[in-house]
Amino acid sequence: MRATRVPYLEPIVGAAWWTVGAAALDAGLGTVVLAAGLGVTALLVMALRSRYGSGDPLPRGGRGRFLRLLGVTAALVAVAGTVLGRFSWGELAVPVAAAMIGVALMVLSSQLDERSLIALGGALMVLGAAGALFALSTVGGLYPQGMVGLVAGALFWLTSAHRTGLLAEARYRVRR
């Protein structure tokens, strides 16, 4: 079993993205989709808790760097959402947030020494660009918010399962 730092990062962020995506759906379907996503998050967190506990500590000074990156990214996302909403471009807020978080994940990958976060960051930037195109060519929030939120949540969960070894373990059990 490989040592893992911050094992709950992706499931929790994935749940947040899934919630954003489910909010764009109709009330009944959105509730069911949200409940399913929260169930997936709970299963992932329980599996990771039994394997890793609270995870390996970050290197010296790593916690402060991690929290600064988290705070700066959250502030930039909030400011971008506010500015876009002020200029009547509010439908771009979710895709722009996805791209910003993708950049933050690429920076975080060097701190956690995880290459999978680079792939996730790149995928989020592409997803943000696609969501922005949908936002500019369609009416409503289903594509820019729903598609980006649900796909981003699923990508975070998949990356979590890969990074922590849950996918490798599942493949091994299926082959046995």
N, C-alpha and C positions, 0 to 999 in steps of 0.2 A: 504494500500500500504506500503510495507516494505522499510525501508531506504536502499539505495544501495550506496556503495562506488565505485568509478571508474566505472561507468556504461558502458563506451565506450571501455573498455579494450578488451573484447572478440570479438566484431564485427570488430574492426580495425585489431587485430592480425589475426582473421579469414580471413579477406580480403587479408592480406599479404600471408598467407598460400595458399589460393585459387589461388592467382596470381602465386605462385611458382608451384603449380600443373598444372595450365592451360598452363604454359610455356613449359611443357613437351609434350603437344599435338600438332598435326599438326596445321598449321597456321589458316585455316578457322575454324575448330572445336574449337581450342584454343581460338580464338577471341570470339566466341559465348559463350563458357563456362565462359570465363573471364567476359564478359558483364553481364551474368546472376548472377554471384557471386557478382559483384559490385552493381547490383540492389538489391540483398538480403541485402548486407551491408547497402546500403542507406535506405532501409525500416526499418531495425533494428535501425539504428541511429536516424531516424526521430521518431520512436515509443518511443525510450528511451528518446529522448530530450523532447518530449511532456509530458512524465511522470515524469522525474527526473531532468530536467535542466542539471546542471553540476554535479549533484550527491552530496552526503554528503562528508564533508571534512574528510581527514584521521586524525587519532589521532596525538597528538603532536609528532613530529619527524618522522611521518609515510611517509611524502612526500620524505624526504631525503633517508629513507630506501628503499622505492619503486624505486626511481631513481637509487640508487646504485645497487640494484638487477637487474634492467633493463640494466644498463651499463655493469655490470660484465657479465651478460648472453650474451648480444650482442657481447662483446669482445671475450668471449669463443667460441661462434659460429663462429665468423670470423676467429679466430686463428685455430680452428679445421678444418674449410673448407679449409683454406690455406695449412695447414700441410697435410691434406688428399690429396689435389690436387697435392702437391709437390711430394708425394710418390706414385702417380698413383692410388690412392684410392678415386678419386673425386666423384665416384658414391655413396659413403657412406656419403657424406656431408649432404644431406637433412635428411636421417634417423638419423644421429648422432645429428643434430640440433633439431630434434623433441624430442629425448630423453633428451637432455640438457634443452630444454624449459619445458619439463614435470617435471624435477627436480625443476626448478625455480618456476613453478606453485605450487608445493607442499610447497615450502618455503613461497611463497606469500599467500597461503591459511591461514596461521596463522595470518598474518598481516591484511588481510581483513576479517578474521573470516568467511570464506566461505568454507564449506565442499565440495561443488561441484567442486572447483578447485583441490582438492585432486584426485577426480575421473578423472577429465580431465587430470591432470598430469600423472596419472597411465596409462590412455588410450594412451597418447602420447608416453610414454615410450614403451608400447607394440607395438604401431604402428611403432616406430622407429626400434625396433628389427625385426619386420616383414619386413619392408622396407630394412633393412640391409641384411636380408636373400635373398630377391628378388634381391637386387643389386649384390650380390655375385654369384647368380645362373642364371641371365639373362643378355642379352646384351641390352644396351640402357638405357634411363632415364625414360621410361614410368612408370615402376613399382616403382622404388625407389623414383623418384621425383614426377611423376604424381599422383600415388596412395596416397603416404604419404601427399602431399600437399593438394589434394582435400579432403581427409578424415579428415585431421587435420583442414582445414577451416570449414568444416561442423560441426565437433565436437565443435569448438569454438563458432560457431553461436548457436548451440543447447544449449550449456552451458550458453551462454548469455541470451537466451530466458528463460531458467529455472531459473537462478540466479536472474533475474530482475522481475520475475513474469509474463512474457508475455505468457508462456505456460499455466500456471494456469488460466489466464484470457481467453485464447482461449478455454481451456477445459470447462470452465464455460459457455461460450457463445454457444458452441456446444450443451451442455446438456439442455440449455434453450430452 
